Amino acid sequence: MHKGFGIATAAGFAALVGIGSANAAGKLKIGVTATLEGTYTVLGEDGMRGYDLAVEAHGGKAGGREITTIVGSTDASPDSAVRAAKKLVEQDKVDVLISPLSGAEGIAIRDYSKTQPQITVINASSGAVETTYGDPSAGVTPSPTFYRFNLDGAQWHAGLGDYIYNVKHYKKIATLAEDYAFTYTQEMGLVVEYCKAGGQVTKRIWVPLGTKDFASFIPQLPDDVDAIYLGLGGADAVNFLNQYQQAGGNAHLIGGSIMVDQTVLSAKGKAKEALIGTPAASGMADNDPSPKWQAFVKAYQQHPKTGYFKNAFPGPSLLGISYYNSADAVFKALDKVKGDLSDGNKKFRVALQNMVLDAPNGQIRLDENRQAIGTNFVTEVVKDAKGDLVSKVVKVVPNVQQRLGFSKAAYDKFIPPGRDNPPCKKNYD
């Protein structure tokens, strides 16, 4: 078990809620943003649970300094993310920024970080590919001060296209997803692998983030497909499942990464049971048997039900482990350099770049764009012995790199992903 897991230190809890004098001499100020408003509120709250576990695992200190945390609330929109980051960086003068949660937020924070070279930004959990890859077609490059210790949305779908084509034998699918950067990236990862294997994507339907009424979208779903991919999350996912069942929908489903984690699987009501048997892929799996993952789950479950943990899920979500890993990387790098953030964070950034993070969900290292290379999990939703819905590992995909095995020339054609890009075809060379 990780050192400090299960110990609800006063320093850790104070850091979570921002208690204490942020300007006290010697304290380390960490700025964190999370979606604590809107559709993705449940995701943001679980992200903060993961952050709190990281603070506790380090005994409330990093680089020999006591951690104090200032939290910025966002609603998953780029503007809200930049407003929160500007306050934390320019007014609160945090030493390090961990931000943001959502995909389009990540692209905005990438651009903001270029205007603030004095601050080092560690991605919290956002998964849009352009956040660290840039956009070669537009001459947009990665930010030299932005680091991401989680896989991007396409990497989180490594193995899924092959699995649904060759194991589930879904030869034709349609997709319904939220219309923004993260789900564009998720569909990119699915489409290029699935279509390369021989699959067909016959229709792509996009819905606004925050959709409450799916009445006009459900009739658009075609009947002549083997399954429907759902790139939804948070309240949108729950609303869709309820309305889809009420409409008599019974198609085979395929899940996006946040469609099948505990932010949805632990939701109230029976509509979520439509997800039983649903294949998906993510950077984590509820029943991952590895000792490190099981220790992380135990720490999450045993945490006192206070603060953000008051309404905790049966187990950590993808957001929980992503925030944990991001904070853990920050604290370990600060320990390595003994808290030295002088000379433009030079030593700290070298420590981040060279880090091999022995994370609960597998080893993580960074590529030349400061983007995570790590392990992905193909899963299916099942009921466990307690009757709870969980994601069960059916395949582990190690060493997933951002270009997904494609040459740079081929991969650059996918960037930026969008409503129709990449197209579905068998040969992408």
C-alpha positions as CSV (number, residue, x, y, z in Angstrom):
1,M,0.0,0.0,0.0
2,H,1.2,3.5,-0.8
3,K,2.6,5.4,2.2
4,G,0.0,7.5,3.8
5,F,-3.1,5.8,2.2
6,G,-6.0,5.6,4.6
7,I,-4.5,8.2,7.0
8,A,-6.8,11.2,7.1
9,T,-4.1,13.7,8.1
10,A,-5.2,17.2,9.1
11,A,-2.8,18.6,6.6
12,G,-4.3,16.5,3.8
13,F,-7.9,17.6,4.6
14,A,-6.9,21.2,5.1
15,A,-5.2,21.1,1.7
16,L,-8.4,19.8,0.0
17,V,-10.7,22.5,1.3
18,G,-8.1,25.3,1.1
19,I,-8.0,25.9,4.8
20,G,-5.1,27.9,6.3
21,S,-3.0,30.9,5.3
22,A,-2.0,30.4,1.6
23,N,0.6,33.1,2.1
24,A,2.3,31.6,5.1
25,A,6.1,31.4,4.8
26,G,7.4,28.1,3.5
27,K,4.0,26.7,2.4
28,L,3.7,25.3,-1.1
29,K,0.6,26.6,-2.9
30,I,-1.0,24.2,-5.4
31,G,-3.7,25.5,-7.6
32,V,-6.3,22.9,-8.8
33,T,-9.3,23.3,-11.1
34,A,-12.2,20.9,-11.4
35,T,-15.6,20.9,-12.9
36,L,-17.6,21.6,-9.8
37,E,-20.5,23.1,-11.8
38,G,-22.7,21.8,-14.6
39,T,-23.0,18.5,-16.3
40,Y,-19.7,17.2,-15.2
41,T,-20.0,18.1,-11.5
42,V,-19.8,14.5,-10.4
43,L,-16.6,14.0,-12.4
44,G,-15.0,17.1,-10.8
45,E,-15.9,15.9,-7.3
46,D,-14.3,12.6,-7.9
47,G,-11.2,14.2,-9.4
48,M,-10.8,16.2,-6.1
49,R,-11.1,12.9,-4.2
50,G,-8.2,11.6,-6.1
51,Y,-6.2,14.8,-5.5
52,D,-6.9,14.5,-1.7
53,L,-5.7,10.9,-1.7
54,A,-2.4,12.1,-3.2
55,V,-2.0,14.8,-0.6
56,E,-2.6,12.3,2.1
57,A,-0.2,9.7,0.6
58,H,2.5,12.3,0.8
59,G,1.7,13.3,4.4
60,G,0.5,16.7,3.4
61,K,4.0,17.8,2.3
62,A,6.1,18.0,-0.9
63,G,9.7,19.1,-1.3
64,G,9.8,19.5,2.4
65,R,7.1,22.1,2.4
66,E,3.5,21.9,3.7
67,I,0.9,21.7,0.9
68,T,-1.9,24.2,0.9
69,T,-4.4,24.0,-2.0
70,I,-6.6,26.6,-3.7
71,V,-9.4,25.2,-5.8
72,G,-10.9,26.8,-8.9
73,S,-14.3,25.7,-10.0
74,T,-15.2,25.3,-13.7
75,D,-18.2,24.1,-15.8
76,A,-16.2,22.2,-18.5
77,S,-16.2,25.3,-20.8
78,P,-12.9,26.7,-22.1
79,D,-13.7,30.2,-20.8
80,S,-14.5,29.0,-17.3
81,A,-11.2,27.0,-17.2
82,V,-9.2,30.1,-18.2
83,R,-10.9,32.3,-15.7
84,A,-10.2,29.9,-12.9
85,A,-6.6,29.4,-14.0
86,K,-6.0,33.2,-14.3
87,K,-7.2,33.7,-10.8
88,L,-5.0,31.0,-9.4
89,V,-1.9,32.0,-11.3
90,E,-2.2,35.8,-11.5
91,Q,-4.0,36.6,-8.2
92,D,-3.4,33.7,-5.8
93,K,0.2,33.3,-7.1
94,V,0.2,29.5,-6.8
95,D,3.5,27.7,-7.2
96,V,2.2,24.9,-9.4
97,L,-1.1,24.6,-11.4
98,I,-2.9,21.2,-11.8
99,S,-5.6,21.8,-14.5
100,P,-8.0,21.1,-16.1
101,L,-10.5,18.2,-16.1
102,S,-12.3,18.4,-19.5
103,G,-11.1,18.1,-23.1
104,A,-11.9,21.6,-24.6
105,E,-10.7,23.1,-21.3
106,G,-7.3,21.4,-21.9
107,I,-6.8,23.1,-25.2
108,A,-7.6,26.5,-23.7
109,I,-5.2,25.9,-20.7
110,R,-2.5,24.8,-23.1
111,D,-2.8,28.2,-24.8
112,Y,-3.0,30.1,-21.5
113,S,0.1,28.3,-20.2
114,K,2.1,29.7,-23.1
115,T,1.4,33.2,-21.8
116,Q,2.6,32.3,-18.3
117,P,6.0,30.7,-18.7
118,Q,6.9,31.2,-15.0
119,I,4.3,28.6,-14.0
120,T,4.4,24.8,-14.6
121,V,1.0,23.3,-15.5
122,I,0.2,19.6,-15.0
123,N,-2.9,18.4,-16.7
124,A,-5.5,17.1,-14.2
125,S,-7.4,14.7,-16.5
126,S,-8.4,16.3,-19.8
127,G,-8.1,14.1,-22.8
128,A,-8.2,16.2,-26.0
129,V,-5.3,15.1,-28.2
130,E,-4.4,18.7,-29.3
131,T,-3.6,19.6,-25.7
132,T,-0.2,18.0,-26.0
133,Y,0.1,17.2,-29.7
134,G,-0.8,20.6,-31.0
135,D,-2.2,21.0,-34.5
136,P,0.5,20.6,-37.2
137,S,-1.9,21.7,-40.0
138,A,-2.3,25.1,-38.3
139,G,1.2,25.4,-37.0
140,V,0.1,25.1,-33.4
141,T,2.7,23.5,-31.2
142,P,2.6,21.9,-27.7
143,S,3.2,24.2,-24.7
144,P,6.7,23.7,-23.3
145,T,5.4,24.2,-19.7
146,F,2.4,21.7,-19.9
147,Y,2.7,18.1,-18.8
148,R,0.1,15.3,-19.0
149,F,0.4,12.1,-16.9
150,N,-2.8,10.6,-18.3
151,L,-3.4,9.0,-21.7
152,D,-5.4,11.1,-24.1
153,G,-8.9,10.2,-25.2
154,A,-7.7,8.2,-28.3
155,Q,-5.1,6.3,-26.2
156,W,-7.9,5.5,-23.8
157,H,-9.6,3.6,-26.6
158,A,-6.6,1.6,-27.7
159,G,-7.7,-2.0,-28.1
160,L,-11.4,-1.3,-28.3
161,G,-11.9,-1.2,-32.0
162,D,-10.1,-4.5,-32.5
163,Y,-12.1,-6.0,-29.6
164,I,-15.6,-5.0,-30.8
165,Y,-14.8,-6.2,-34.4
166,N,-12.9,-9.4,-33.8
167,V,-14.4,-10.6,-30.5
168,K,-17.9,-9.0,-30.3
169,H,-18.2,-9.3,-34.1
170,Y,-19.8,-5.9,-34.5
171,K,-19.3,-5.2,-38.2
172,K,-21.4,-2.0,-38.5
173,I,-21.9,0.6,-35.8
174,A,-23.3,4.1,-35.3
175,T,-22.1,6.7,-32.8
176,L,-23.7,9.3,-30.6
177,A,-21.4,11.6,-28.6
178,E,-21.1,15.0,-27.1
179,D,-20.0,17.6,-29.6
180,Y,-16.6,18.7,-28.2
181,A,-12.9,18.1,-28.2
182,F,-12.6,15.1,-25.8
183,T,-15.2,13.0,-27.6
184,Y,-13.7,13.9,-31.0
185,T,-10.5,12.4,-29.7
186,Q,-12.2,9.3,-28.2
187,E,-14.0,8.6,-31.5
188,M,-10.7,9.1,-33.4
189,G,-9.1,6.4,-31.3
190,L,-12.0,4.0,-31.9
191,V,-12.5,4.7,-35.6
192,V,-9.0,4.3,-36.8
193,E,-8.6,0.9,-35.1
194,Y,-12.1,-0.4,-35.8
195,C,-12.2,0.7,-39.5
196,K,-8.6,-0.5,-40.1
197,A,-9.8,-4.0,-38.9
198,G,-12.7,-3.9,-41.4
199,G,-15.6,-2.3,-39.5
200,Q,-18.0,0.3,-40.8
201,V,-19.2,3.5,-39.0
202,T,-22.5,4.2,-40.8
203,K,-23.7,7.4,-38.9
204,R,-22.2,9.8,-36.4
205,I,-24.6,11.9,-34.3
206,W,-23.3,14.8,-32.2
207,V,-25.2,16.3,-29.2
208,P,-24.4,19.5,-27.3
209,L,-22.6,19.1,-24.0
210,G,-25.2,19.4,-21.3
211,T,-28.1,17.9,-23.3
212,K,-31.0,17.0,-21.0
213,D,-33.6,16.1,-23.7
214,F,-32.5,13.4,-26.2
215,A,-36.0,13.1,-27.8
216,S,-34.8,14.5,-31.1
217,F,-31.7,12.4,-31.2
218,I,-32.9,8.9,-30.3
219,P,-35.0,8.5,-33.4
220,Q,-31.9,9.3,-35.5
221,L,-30.2,6.2,-34.3
222,P,-30.2,3.6,-37.2
223,D,-31.6,0.1,-36.7
224,D,-29.4,-1.6,-39.3
225,V,-26.2,-1.6,-37.1
226,D,-24.8,-4.2,-34.7
227,A,-24.2,-1.7,-31.9
228,I,-24.2,2.0,-30.9
229,Y,-21.2,3.7,-29.5
230,L,-22.0,6.3,-26.7
231,G,-19.5,9.1,-26.1
232,L,-21.4,10.6,-23.2
233,G,-20.6,11.4,-19.6
234,G,-21.9,12.7,-16.3
235,A,-25.6,13.8,-16.3
236,D,-25.7,13.5,-20.1
237,A,-25.0,9.8,-19.9
238,V,-27.7,9.2,-17.2
239,N,-30.3,11.3,-19.0
240,F,-29.7,9.4,-22.3
241,L,-29.9,5.9,-20.6
242,N,-33.2,6.8,-18.9
243,Q,-34.8,8.3,-22.1
244,Y,-33.4,5.5,-24.4
245,Q,-35.0,2.8,-22.3
246,Q,-38.3,4.7,-22.1
247,A,-38.3,4.9,-25.9
248,G,-37.8,1.1,-26.0
249,G,-34.3,1.1,-27.2
250,N,-32.4,-2.2,-26.8
251,A,-29.4,-2.1,-29.1
252,H,-26.0,-3.4,-28.2
253,L,-24.0,-0.6,-26.7
254,I,-20.3,0.4,-26.7
255,G,-19.1,2.8,-24.1
256,G,-16.8,5.8,-24.1
257,S,-14.3,5.9,-21.2
258,I,-16.5,8.1,-19.0
259,M,-19.7,6.4,-20.1
260,V,-18.8,3.2,-18.1
261,D,-16.9,4.4,-15.1
262,Q,-18.3,4.9,-11.6
263,T,-19.6,8.4,-12.3
264,V,-22.3,6.6,-14.3
265,L,-22.3,3.0,-13.1
266,S,-23.1,4.1,-9.5
267,A,-25.9,6.5,-10.6
268,K,-29.3,6.0,-9.0
269,G,-32.0,4.1,-10.9
270,K,-32.1,1.0,-13.0
271,A,-31.5,2.6,-16.4
272,K,-27.8,2.1,-16.0
273,E,-28.4,-1.7,-16.1
274,A,-28.7,-1.3,-19.9
275,L,-24.9,-1.0,-19.8
276,I,-24.4,-4.6,-18.5
277,G,-22.3,-6.4,-21.1
278,T,-21.2,-3.2,-22.7
279,P,-17.6,-3.2,-24.0
280,A,-15.5,-0.1,-23.5
281,A,-11.9,1.0,-22.9
282,S,-10.2,3.3,-20.4
283,G,-7.0,4.0,-18.5
284,M,-8.4,2.0,-15.6
285,A,-10.7,-0.9,-14.8
286,D,-12.7,-1.4,-11.6
287,N,-11.6,-5.0,-11.0
288,D,-8.0,-4.6,-12.0
289,P,-6.3,-7.3,-9.8
290,S,-2.9,-5.6,-9.5
291,P,-1.9,-5.0,-5.8
292,K,-1.3,-1.3,-6.4
293,W,-4.7,-0.7,-7.9
294,Q,-6.4,-2.7,-5.1
295,A,-4.5,-0.6,-2.5
296,F,-5.7,2.6,-4.2
297,V,-9.3,1.3,-4.2
298,K,-9.1,0.4,-0.5
299,A,-7.7,3.9,0.4
300,Y,-10.6,5.5,-1.6
301,Q,-13.2,3.3,0.1
302,Q,-11.9,3.7,3.6
303,H,-11.5,7.5,3.5
304,P,-13.7,9.3,6.1
305,K,-16.9,10.4,4.4
306,T,-16.2,14.1,4.8
307,G,-15.6,16.9,2.3
308,Y,-15.7,15.7,-1.3
309,F,-15.8,12.1,0.0
310,K,-19.3,12.6,1.5
311,N,-20.9,11.2,-1.6
312,A,-18.1,9.0,-2.9
313,F,-18.7,6.2,-5.3
314,P,-18.2,2.5,-4.5
315,G,-14.8,2.9,-6.2
316,P,-12.7,5.5,-7.9
317,S,-13.5,6.8,-11.3
318,L,-11.2,7.6,-14.2
319,L,-11.2,11.2,-13.0
320,G,-10.2,10.0,-9.5
321,I,-7.1,8.1,-10.6
322,S,-6.1,10.8,-13.2
323,Y,-6.1,13.6,-10.6
324,Y,-4.3,11.3,-8.1
325,N,-1.5,10.5,-10.7
326,S,-1.2,14.1,-11.7
327,A,-0.8,15.3,-8.1
328,D,1.5,12.3,-7.2
329,A,3.8,13.2,-10.1
330,V,4.0,16.9,-8.9
331,F,4.7,15.9,-5.3
332,K,7.3,13.3,-6.2
333,A,9.1,15.7,-8.6
334,L,9.2,18.4,-5.9
335,D,10.6,15.8,-3.4
336,K,13.3,15.0,-5.9
337,V,14.4,18.6,-6.3
338,K,13.8,19.4,-2.6
339,G,11.2,21.9,-3.4
340,D,13.5,24.0,-5.7
341,L,11.3,26.0,-8.1
342,S,14.0,28.6,-8.9
343,D,15.4,29.4,-12.3
344,G,12.0,29.2,-14.0
345,N,11.2,25.8,-12.5
346,K,14.1,24.3,-14.4
347,K,15.0,21.4,-12.1
348,F,11.4,20.7,-11.4
349,R,10.5,20.4,-15.1
350,V,13.5,18.1,-15.7
351,A,12.3,15.9,-12.9
352,L,8.8,15.8,-14.4
353,Q,10.1,15.0,-17.9
354,N,12.3,12.2,-16.7
355,M,9.9,10.7,-14.2
356,V,8.7,7.1,-14.5
357,L,5.6,7.1,-12.4
358,D,4.8,3.8,-10.7
359,A,1.0,4.5,-10.7
360,P,-1.8,2.4,-9.4
361,N,-3.1,1.8,-12.9
362,G,0.3,1.0,-14.4
363,Q,3.7,2.6,-15.1
364,I,3.6,6.0,-16.8
365,R,6.4,7.9,-18.6
366,L,6.4,10.9,-20.8
367,D,7.2,11.3,-24.5
368,E,9.0,14.3,-26.2
369,N,5.7,16.3,-26.0
370,R,5.4,15.7,-22.3
371,Q,2.5,13.3,-23.0
372,A,1.9,10.1,-21.1
373,I,2.7,6.7,-22.4
374,G,1.0,4.0,-20.4
375,T,-1.4,1.1,-20.0
376,N,-5.0,0.9,-21.3
377,F,-7.8,-1.5,-20.3
378,V,-10.5,-3.0,-22.5
379,T,-13.4,-3.8,-20.3
380,E,-17.0,-5.1,-20.1
381,V,-19.6,-4.0,-17.6
382,V,-20.7,-6.7,-15.2
383,K,-22.5,-7.0,-11.9
384,D,-20.1,-7.9,-9.0
385,A,-20.9,-10.1,-6.0
386,K,-22.5,-7.2,-4.2
387,G,-24.8,-6.4,-7.1
388,D,-22.9,-3.3,-8.1
389,L,-22.0,-2.5,-11.7
390,V,-18.3,-2.6,-12.4
391,S,-15.9,-2.6,-15.4
392,K,-14.3,-6.0,-15.8
393,V,-10.9,-6.3,-17.5
394,V,-11.0,-8.3,-20.7
395,K,-7.8,-7.1,-22.3
396,V,-4.7,-5.1,-21.2
397,V,-2.9,-3.0,-23.8
398,P,0.6,-2.0,-22.5
399,N,2.8,0.9,-23.7
400,V,0.2,2.9,-25.5
401,Q,1.8,5.8,-27.3
402,Q,0.1,8.9,-28.5
403,R,0.4,8.2,-32.2
404,L,-1.2,4.7,-31.7
405,G,1.4,3.0,-33.9
406,F,0.8,5.2,-36.9
407,S,3.6,7.1,-38.6
408,K,3.7,10.8,-38.0
409,A,2.7,11.6,-41.5
410,A,-0.4,9.3,-41.2
411,Y,-1.3,10.5,-37.7
412,D,-1.0,14.2,-38.5
413,K,-4.0,13.7,-40.9
414,F,-6.2,12.9,-37.9
415,I,-5.4,16.2,-36.2
416,P,-7.5,18.0,-35.3
417,P,-10.1,15.3,-34.9
418,G,-13.7,16.5,-35.5
419,R,-17.2,15.5,-36.5
420,D,-16.0,13.7,-39.7
421,N,-12.3,13.4,-39.1
422,P,-10.8,10.9,-39.3
423,P,-12.9,9.2,-41.9
424,C,-13.7,5.4,-41.6
425,K,-11.4,3.5,-44.0
426,K,-9.3,0.4,-44.0
427,N,-6.0,2.0,-45.1
428,Y,-4.7,5.2,-43.4
429,D,-1.2,5.2,-45.0
